Amino acid sequence: QVQLVESGGGLVQAGDSLRLACAASGRTSSVNYIIGWFRQAPGKEREFVAAISSSGGAAMYTDSVVGRFTISRDNATDTVYLRMNNLKPADTGIYYCAGGRYFHKIPAGYEYWGQGTQVTVSS
């Protein structure tokens, strides 16, 4: 099965930037999968952030990150990135990448999940 591993999280100040990476491995690479990013803050429901098509040619974002976050993928290395600019305290949470067959904005639409990487944005 596909394994997904997130990296790149950390503690930053408001206005800073981070780039998260989701590395895929296993018998099936990320090439044939939609990759989505979700985040979850303490006490809140897991929230859709962004998703990218298998080719990298199409992307979707949740409204709160439009213009600040950019999702991309490099199929040569089976890695999906989430560039996060102008971070806000509201962006704080554990960020997960997930793989699925179709674009979804709910966690149930994805088959494979990473363990998450913590992003903390201080004011």
C-alpha angles and dihedrals in degrees: 000000000000117000121202124197123187125207140164102069123135148134115293140160125254110280094030126116136232134184116213122199130204113198118196127205140161136077091315119045127210091261094096097039139082107237118209133185121218132178134201127198122197111283094007135104119260106269132209113240109170143331136199133203123247091257094045091238098114132044139179130201138189112248096250094062101040110126093016106059128053125191120202139160138212108204092187088069098025090238130138120198134202113199109198117194130182092016119204131201087250088065090067115121146088110299119213131186120212138186128220144150099250141026110277135167096201127073093236089067093069130077105194129047138185124221095253137243124239120241117188121182118191126198 
